[in-house]
Amino acid sequence: MKNNEIGFFFLLIIVLAACSTTNTENSVQSPDAGNLNFENASYQESQFGSCDTTGGVSIQIRYLEPGANEDGEPEKTGQNVSTFIRSSMVHLINSYTDSTYLQATPKASTHIPEAFEAFARNYRQFKSEFPESLGCWTIELNGDTVMTTPKIVVYQLDQYSFTGGAHPNTYTGFYIFDKNGRPKQLTSFIKDTTQLLERAEVAFRELEKVPDRASLQEVGYFLPGNQFFLPANMAFTREGVLFLYNPYEIAAYARGPIQFIIPYSRLTDIIHQDLIF
């Protein structure tokens, strides 16, 4: 992979089964979302015609973001969540852009259209150097709620990107916001990370059908120092804690994402459920 593609991974198109929100044509209201009213938003643009096997560059974004309350006024909590989500998407787009250009074009670091133009500029430069290269450069981002309660909002951002190479890149990231719309680390809800790690390995081995005494590294998983580790992305769902290993995180790209849920009933001594529900 290219260095910028690897960098793209550290942040967050795989559809997960834990979503509790149902999209409608105009807006979505979750019964547990309090005053937050999630609405559909989108942005798409392309250059050099339709993005196909011969060339072109495009971006397509579809996501839910908090809208106005019943009085038509934006909620402070919703504003905080929206700002964070949009900032995250801009950061993802800019992962493929030259930092020097971003410094010279500040708006590209804060606005989606300008960020896409920077991405398209990179494509044009690439095509000018390698005009015989085929294929479309594209970024797709999809955002949705995983779960909302009176205390937290759990948000999922899926990305798909292709800028040449053997295959596209996919990544899913989870974000947690408190009732004021401030981002929270999942670790702030965990009492004992050591115990969580142990139970996650048990669940992982059960899912992958790897015996307790077998070495995960020897059977093909990526484990630095042959030590099991928690994934970079975990989320709270109605059923339990969702663990998601993105492609390349613990196994080869061809393996795809690996995910499993541990029910709260198995984590009562580990998770602060009173901070979630």
C-alpha positions as CSV (number, residue, x, y, z in Angstrom):
1,M,0.0,0.0,0.0
2,K,1.0,3.6,-0.4
3,N,2.0,5.5,2.7
4,N,-0.9,7.8,2.4
5,E,-3.3,4.8,2.2
6,I,-1.7,3.4,5.4
7,G,-2.2,6.7,7.1
8,F,-5.8,6.7,6.0
9,F,-6.3,3.6,8.1
10,F,-5.5,5.1,11.5
11,L,-8.7,7.0,11.7
12,L,-12.1,4.9,10.7
13,I,-17.5,0.3,4.3
14,I,-18.6,-2.5,5.8
15,V,-22.3,-2.5,7.0
16,L,-22.6,-3.7,10.6
17,A,-25.6,-5.4,12.1
18,A,-26.0,-3.3,15.2
19,C,-27.6,-0.2,13.8
20,S,-30.6,0.9,15.7
21,T,-31.7,3.7,13.4
22,T,-34.0,3.4,10.4
23,N,-33.4,5.8,7.6
24,T,-36.3,7.7,6.1
25,E,-36.4,10.0,3.1
26,N,-36.1,13.2,5.1
27,S,-35.3,12.6,8.7
28,V,-34.8,10.0,11.4
29,Q,-35.9,10.2,15.0
30,S,-34.6,7.6,17.4
31,P,-36.9,7.0,20.4
32,D,-33.9,7.3,22.8
33,A,-32.2,10.3,21.2
34,G,-33.7,12.9,23.5
35,N,-33.8,16.2,21.7
36,L,-31.5,15.1,18.9
37,N,-33.2,14.7,15.5
38,F,-31.0,13.0,13.0
39,E,-31.4,14.0,9.4
40,N,-30.0,12.7,6.1
41,A,-27.2,14.7,4.6
42,S,-25.2,14.1,1.5
43,Y,-22.5,15.5,-0.8
44,Q,-21.3,14.1,-4.1
45,E,-19.1,15.4,-6.9
46,S,-17.1,14.1,-9.8
47,Q,-14.7,15.4,-12.4
48,F,-13.6,14.2,-15.8
49,G,-17.0,12.6,-16.5
50,S,-18.4,9.6,-14.9
51,C,-16.0,7.7,-12.7
52,D,-15.3,4.5,-14.5
53,T,-12.5,2.1,-15.4
54,T,-11.0,4.6,-17.8
55,G,-10.6,7.4,-15.3
56,G,-12.1,10.2,-13.4
57,V,-12.3,11.3,-9.7
58,S,-15.3,11.3,-7.5
59,I,-16.6,11.6,-4.0
60,Q,-19.9,10.4,-2.5
61,I,-20.9,11.1,1.1
62,R,-24.1,10.0,2.8
63,Y,-24.6,10.4,6.5
64,L,-26.9,11.2,9.4
65,E,-26.3,14.4,11.3
66,P,-28.3,16.1,14.1
67,G,-30.7,18.7,12.8
68,A,-32.9,21.3,14.5
69,N,-35.1,20.5,17.4
70,E,-38.9,20.8,17.5
71,D,-38.7,24.6,17.8
72,G,-36.5,24.8,14.6
73,E,-33.4,25.7,16.6
74,P,-30.1,23.8,16.5
75,E,-29.3,22.0,19.7
76,K,-25.8,22.7,21.2
77,T,-25.3,18.9,21.6
78,G,-26.2,18.3,17.9
79,Q,-23.9,21.1,16.8
80,N,-21.0,19.5,18.6
81,V,-21.7,16.1,17.1
82,S,-22.1,17.6,13.6
83,T,-18.9,19.5,13.8
84,F,-17.0,16.5,14.9
85,I,-18.4,14.2,12.2
86,R,-17.8,16.8,9.4
87,S,-14.3,17.4,10.7
88,S,-13.6,13.7,10.7
89,M,-14.8,13.4,7.1
90,V,-12.6,16.3,6.0
91,H,-9.6,14.7,7.7
92,L,-10.2,11.5,5.9
93,I,-10.4,13.2,2.5
94,N,-7.2,15.1,3.3
95,S,-5.3,11.9,4.0
96,Y,-4.7,11.8,0.3
97,T,-3.7,15.4,-0.1
98,D,-0.3,17.0,0.0
99,S,0.2,18.8,3.3
100,T,2.0,21.7,1.5
101,Y,-1.1,22.3,-0.5
102,L,-3.3,22.2,2.6
103,Q,-1.2,24.8,4.3
104,A,-1.6,27.1,1.3
105,T,-5.3,26.4,1.1
106,P,-6.7,26.6,4.6
107,K,-10.3,26.1,3.6
108,A,-9.4,22.6,2.3
109,S,-8.7,21.6,5.9
110,T,-12.2,22.6,7.1
111,H,-14.7,22.3,4.2
112,I,-15.7,19.1,2.3
113,P,-16.0,20.7,-1.2
114,E,-12.5,22.3,-0.9
115,A,-11.1,19.0,0.5
116,F,-12.4,17.2,-2.5
117,E,-10.9,19.8,-4.9
118,A,-7.5,19.1,-3.2
119,F,-8.1,15.4,-3.7
120,A,-9.0,16.0,-7.4
121,R,-5.9,18.1,-7.8
122,N,-3.8,15.2,-6.7
123,Y,-5.5,13.0,-9.3
124,R,-4.9,15.6,-12.1
125,Q,-1.2,15.7,-11.2
126,F,-1.0,11.9,-11.2
127,K,-2.7,11.7,-14.6
128,S,-0.4,14.3,-16.0
129,E,2.6,12.2,-15.0
130,F,1.1,8.8,-15.9
131,P,-1.5,9.5,-18.6
132,E,-1.7,5.8,-19.6
133,S,-3.0,4.9,-16.1
134,L,-6.6,3.7,-16.0
135,G,-9.0,3.6,-13.2
136,C,-11.0,6.0,-11.1
137,W,-10.0,7.6,-7.9
138,T,-12.9,7.6,-5.5
139,I,-13.8,8.2,-1.9
140,E,-17.1,7.0,-0.4
141,L,-18.1,7.9,3.2
142,N,-21.2,6.6,4.9
143,G,-22.2,7.7,8.4
144,D,-25.0,6.4,10.7
145,T,-25.9,6.0,14.3
146,V,-25.2,2.6,15.9
147,M,-27.1,3.4,19.1
148,T,-28.5,6.4,20.9
149,T,-29.6,6.6,24.5
150,P,-30.4,9.5,26.8
151,K,-26.7,9.4,27.9
152,I,-24.6,8.7,24.7
153,V,-24.7,8.6,21.0
154,V,-22.6,5.9,19.3
155,Y,-21.8,6.8,15.7
156,Q,-20.3,4.8,12.8
157,L,-18.4,6.1,9.9
158,D,-17.6,3.8,7.0
159,Q,-15.1,4.6,4.3
160,Y,-14.2,3.1,0.9
161,S,-11.4,4.5,-1.1
162,F,-9.5,3.6,-4.3
163,T,-6.5,5.5,-5.8
164,G,-5.0,2.7,-7.8
165,G,-3.3,-0.5,-6.7
166,A,-4.4,-4.1,-6.2
167,H,-7.6,-3.3,-4.3
168,P,-9.6,-0.6,-2.6
169,N,-9.3,0.3,1.0
170,T,-12.1,0.0,3.5
171,Y,-12.3,1.0,7.1
172,T,-15.0,1.5,9.8
173,G,-14.6,3.8,12.7
174,F,-16.8,4.3,15.8
175,Y,-17.3,7.5,17.8
176,I,-19.0,8.0,21.1
177,F,-20.5,11.3,22.3
178,D,-21.9,12.1,25.7
179,K,-25.2,13.9,26.3
180,N,-23.5,17.3,25.6
181,G,-22.1,16.1,22.3
182,R,-18.5,15.8,23.5
183,P,-16.5,12.9,22.1
184,K,-15.6,10.2,24.7
185,Q,-13.1,7.5,24.7
186,L,-14.6,4.0,25.0
187,T,-12.0,3.3,27.8
188,S,-13.8,5.8,30.0
189,F,-16.7,3.3,30.2
190,I,-14.4,0.3,31.1
191,K,-13.6,-0.7,34.6
192,D,-10.9,-3.3,33.8
193,T,-9.2,-3.3,30.4
194,T,-7.1,-6.4,31.3
195,Q,-10.2,-8.4,31.9
196,L,-11.8,-7.0,28.8
197,L,-8.8,-8.1,26.7
198,E,-9.0,-11.6,28.1
199,R,-12.6,-12.0,27.4
200,A,-12.2,-10.6,23.9
201,E,-9.6,-13.1,23.1
202,V,-11.9,-15.9,24.2
203,A,-14.6,-14.6,22.0
204,F,-12.2,-14.1,19.1
205,R,-11.0,-17.7,19.3
206,E,-14.6,-19.0,19.5
207,L,-15.5,-17.0,16.4
208,E,-12.4,-18.1,14.5
209,K,-12.5,-21.6,15.8
210,V,-8.9,-21.4,17.1
211,P,-8.2,-23.8,20.1
212,D,-7.1,-22.2,23.4
213,R,-3.6,-23.4,23.3
214,A,-3.0,-22.7,19.6
215,S,-0.8,-19.8,18.7
216,L,-2.9,-17.1,16.9
217,Q,0.2,-15.8,15.2
218,E,1.3,-19.2,13.9
219,V,-2.1,-19.7,12.2
220,G,-1.8,-16.5,10.4
221,Y,-3.0,-13.6,12.5
222,F,-1.0,-10.3,12.9
223,L,0.0,-10.2,16.5
224,P,3.1,-8.1,17.4
225,G,5.1,-10.1,19.9
226,N,2.5,-12.8,19.6
227,Q,0.2,-10.9,22.0
228,F,-3.5,-10.5,21.5
229,F,-4.8,-7.0,21.5
230,L,-8.1,-5.1,21.5
231,P,-9.2,-3.6,18.2
232,A,-8.8,0.1,17.5
233,N,-12.6,0.3,17.1
234,M,-15.2,-0.9,19.6
235,A,-18.8,0.2,20.0
236,F,-21.7,-0.1,22.4
237,T,-24.8,-1.7,20.9
238,R,-28.1,-2.8,22.4
239,E,-26.9,-6.4,22.6
240,G,-23.4,-5.8,24.0
241,V,-20.0,-4.5,23.1
242,L,-19.1,-4.8,19.4
243,F,-15.4,-5.5,18.6
244,L,-14.3,-4.8,15.0
245,Y,-10.9,-5.5,13.5
246,N,-10.6,-3.7,10.2
247,P,-8.8,-5.3,7.2
248,Y,-5.0,-5.5,7.8
249,E,-5.5,-4.8,11.5
250,I,-5.2,-8.4,12.7
251,A,-5.4,-10.5,9.4
252,A,-4.8,-10.2,5.7
253,Y,-6.9,-7.9,3.5
254,A,-8.6,-11.0,1.9
255,R,-9.9,-12.0,5.3
256,G,-12.0,-8.8,5.5
257,P,-13.2,-7.3,8.7
258,I,-13.6,-9.5,11.7
259,Q,-16.3,-8.6,14.2
260,F,-18.1,-10.1,17.2
261,I,-20.3,-8.9,20.1
262,I,-19.8,-9.9,23.7
263,P,-23.2,-9.5,25.6
264,Y,-23.3,-7.2,28.5
265,S,-24.3,-10.2,30.7
266,R,-20.7,-11.4,30.3
267,L,-19.3,-8.0,31.0
268,T,-21.2,-6.9,34.1
269,D,-18.0,-6.5,36.2
270,I,-16.1,-4.8,33.4
271,I,-18.4,-2.2,31.8
272,H,-20.0,0.9,33.4
273,Q,-23.5,0.2,32.0
274,D,-24.9,3.0,34.1
275,L,-22.9,5.5,32.0
276,I,-24.4,4.1,28.8
277,F,-28.1,3.5,29.4
